[in-house]
Amino acid sequence: MTKFLITFPSVAMAALTEDELAAASADSHAVIEEAKAAGVYVFGGGIDEAVEPVRVAADGSVSAETYPGSSLTGGFLVLELPSREDAVEWAATIAAACRCPQELRAFGYDPAS
């Protein structure tokens, strides 16, 4: 089984009205409950964009500077699935619920984790 990351940036939902956002929230939570019932849910959530990201060095020093080009906003979902095809199906389901396309990535296998 492979863990897959399904994400969208917050700007993808910027054009939704308040009513559409409320419906998308309810529908996406229903998909999460479906994933839990199917036993494929690992974890998910949204990035708290009110909290600025920092970069932490090996010596523990903290910098407000992040890596060039890095930008993580919006929501994410991690599912453990038997195939990429299954991941595409779940990503399509969450895309319909969220009213925006999703990005799909596979985690590399690490036997130590």
C-alpha positions in Angstrom: 0.0 0.0 0.0 1.2 3.5 -0.8 0.4 6.7 1.0 -0.8 9.4 -1.4 -1.0 13.2 -0.7 -4.0 15.0 -2.2 -3.7 18.8 -2.0 -5.1 22.1 -3.2 -3.9 25.7 -2.7 -6.3 28.1 -0.9 -6.4 30.3 -4.0 -8.2 27.5 -5.8 -11.3 28.2 -3.8 -11.1 32.0 -3.7 -13.9 32.4 -6.2 -16.4 30.5 -4.2 -19.2 32.3 -2.5 -19.8 31.9 1.3 -22.7 29.5 0.5 -20.5 27.5 -1.9 -17.7 27.4 0.7 -20.1 26.0 3.3 -21.3 23.4 0.9 -17.8 22.4 -0.1 -16.8 22.1 3.5 -19.7 19.8 4.3 -19.2 17.8 1.1 -15.4 17.4 1.7 -16.0 16.3 5.3 -18.4 13.7 4.0 -15.7 12.4 1.7 -13.3 12.2 4.7 -15.9 10.2 6.6 -16.2 7.9 3.6 -12.4 7.5 3.5 -12.4 6.7 7.2 -15.1 4.1 6.8 -13.2 2.5 3.9 -10.1 2.3 6.1 -7.9 4.4 3.8 -7.7 7.6 5.8 -4.4 8.5 7.3 -4.8 12.2 8.2 -5.7 15.5 6.7 -6.4 19.1 7.4 -5.8 22.6 6.3 -2.8 24.8 6.6 -3.3 27.6 9.2 -2.3 30.6 7.0 -2.5 33.0 9.9 0.6 31.4 11.3 3.7 32.4 9.3 6.0 29.5 8.3 9.6 29.5 9.5 12.7 27.6 8.5 14.6 25.8 11.3 18.3 25.1 10.9 20.2 22.1 12.4 21.5 24.3 15.2 17.9 25.3 16.1 18.0 28.8 14.8 14.8 30.0 13.3 14.4 32.2 10.2 11.3 33.8 8.7 12.9 33.1 5.3 11.5 30.0 3.6 12.9 28.1 0.6 12.6 30.0 -2.6 9.5 29.0 -4.5 8.0 27.2 -1.5 4.4 27.8 -0.9 2.1 25.5 1.0 -1.5 26.7 1.6 -5.0 25.2 1.4 -5.9 21.7 2.4 -4.5 18.3 2.2 -5.5 14.7 2.7 -3.2 11.6 3.1 -4.8 8.3 2.1 -3.2 4.8 2.1 -4.3 3.0 -1.1 -3.4 0.0 -3.1 -2.8 1.8 -6.4 -2.4 5.1 -8.2 -5.6 4.4 -10.0 -7.4 4.3 -6.6 -5.7 7.5 -5.6 -6.9 9.2 -8.8 -10.5 8.1 -8.0 -10.3 9.5 -4.5 -8.7 12.7 -5.7 -11.5 13.1 -8.2 -14.1 12.6 -5.4 -12.4 15.2 -3.2 -12.1 17.6 -6.2 -15.9 17.4 -6.8 -16.5 18.0 -3.1 -14.1 20.9 -2.8 -15.1 22.4 -6.2 -11.5 22.6 -7.4 -8.9 20.3 -9.0 -6.5 18.5 -6.7 -2.8 17.7 -6.9 -1.8 14.1 -6.3 1.6 12.9 -5.1 2.8 9.5 -3.9 5.0 9.2 -0.9 8.2 7.2 -1.5 8.5 4.0 0.4 10.7 4.2 3.5 10.9 1.0 5.4 12.0 2.8 8.5 8.9 5.0 8.8 
